[in-house]
Amino acid sequence: MGQDQQRSSGISAIALLVAAAFFMEFIDGTVIATALPQMAASFGVTPLDLNIGMSAYMLTLAVLIPATGWTAERYGARNVFTLALAIFTLSSLACALTTNVLQFVIMRIFQGVGGAMMVPVGRLTVLKTTPKAQLITAIATLTWPALVAPILGPPLGGFITQYASWHWIFLINIPLGLVAMILAWRLFPQARAAAAQAFDRKGFILSGIAMLCLVSGLSALSQQSIDWVTASLLLIVGIIAGQLMIRHIRRSEHPMFRPDSLRIPTFRIAMGGGSLFRITISAVPFLLPLLLQVGFGMDPFHAGLLVLAVFAGNLAMKPATTPLIRHFGFRPVLVVNGALSVLSLLCCALLTPTTPAWLVLLLLFLGGLSRSMQFTGISTLAFSDVPAPHMADANTLFSTALQLAVGLGVTIGALGTRLGDQIAHWMAWQSIPGIGFKLSFIFMAVITLVGLIDIWRLAANAGESVSGKRA
């Protein structure tokens, strides 16, 4: 009995440690959004030029996540998780010491390397070491950082930026990371797999090249001084690498992941139109702080507090998501709520510096409700019809696409703002506060509408095995 209690205590400690690491990883993806103007002034660039720092971090996660499961099996979870924490901590220190955009982007990539190893390996370890009777509690422990970190990120970043400096956004990770490293080395198991499976080097390299070049090419187009030759070459190389990756996966005996799950209509639509929704959802935390600060002249802290309404809506919708899907089914909920998501983005384009604060909070809160429902609904629908033999490959493909969509959201949001500035110049609309950001929100609404068209193609009984709602 005493051994069982000790084992349960150890499992709880591992789950709490992994949740804390998740919190550091998640919050670093959103905390700098409200700090971009001050960071840009420090580096001597415009705030939009720093979008690459956010997208590089998220993109690195997407590129490396497929390899982390194999790495943990090959070198041991304790070694990999501790190394991930060390990389994340040291790169946080380096981010605080950077003096230009290039240095900052490089250090954010290293942060992404640490985060990519940290999250999947930590989750896998908790799931492997937790008895089934405690699995619900363990998963709940791992879920809260994804809900809380986005809520705290923007106002925390604004508070630190206004009352200290943006450097402290990264410096606070150092003591937390050191403590986590010590605990990880003491708590994590070091068991290795009897025989590690072959690693698909060619697929990993081709997928990495494709994602890096495509996002980098789009990022280059969003910069103030566009190098058309470099941007074009990056996009061309990315498209070619993507085509080669698809052909390799179809022909290889041991690919990085098998595409069989894409034959399932619900999974294919969740990966297609669903990815467009995730791109626009990810663009909002980037565009809103810039609209409020650069467009309307707000200080970082108060802009962060207003953005808090979006994430409060995200959190408030969570308890209602399951009952609504069970009552109406996936297709009606995703179609109606998708239309509300389009309207919420258009409402952001209608905001002005004189809009009452209560109305701004209400509109952003309602937008957060709709985006949360869409994100959770699509994520659940994706795996509703995937059979158990294909679940691992589907999870790898979905996780990679999710991180890629997050990175693309920031990049496409910045690109939309650049295009908006050009349209405003042609139409002589420069006198309208925040016009470039407003037009970018309209572009995001159009992209969301395209995703909604794909969602419309769902069968009436889509995901009925999960929702229990029959047509």
Buried (B, 14 or more C-beta within 10 A) or exposed (E): EEEEEEEBEBBBEBBBBBBBBBBBBBBBBBBBBBBBBBBBEBBEBBBBBBBBBBBBBBBBBBBBBBBBBBBBBBBBBBBBBBBBBBBBBBBBBBBBEBEEBEBBBBBBBBBBBBBBBBBBBBBBBBEEBBEEEBEEBBBEBBEEBBBBBBBBBBBBBBBBBBEEBBBBBBBBBBEBBEBBBEBBBEBBEEEBEEEEEEBBEBBBBBBBBBBBBBBBBBBBBBBEEEEEEEBEBBBEBBBBBBEBBBEBBEEEEEBBBBBBBBEBEBBBBBBBBBBBBBBBBBBBBBBBBBBBBBBBEBBBBBBBBBBBBBBBBBBEBEEEBBEBBBEBBBBBBBEBBBBBBBBBBBBBBEBEEEEEEEEBBBBBBBBBBBBBBBBBBBBBBBBBBBEEEBEBBBBBBBBBBBBBBBBBBBBBBBBBBBBBBEBBEEEEBEEBBBBBBBBBBBBBBEBBBEBBEBBEEBEEBBBBEBBEBEE
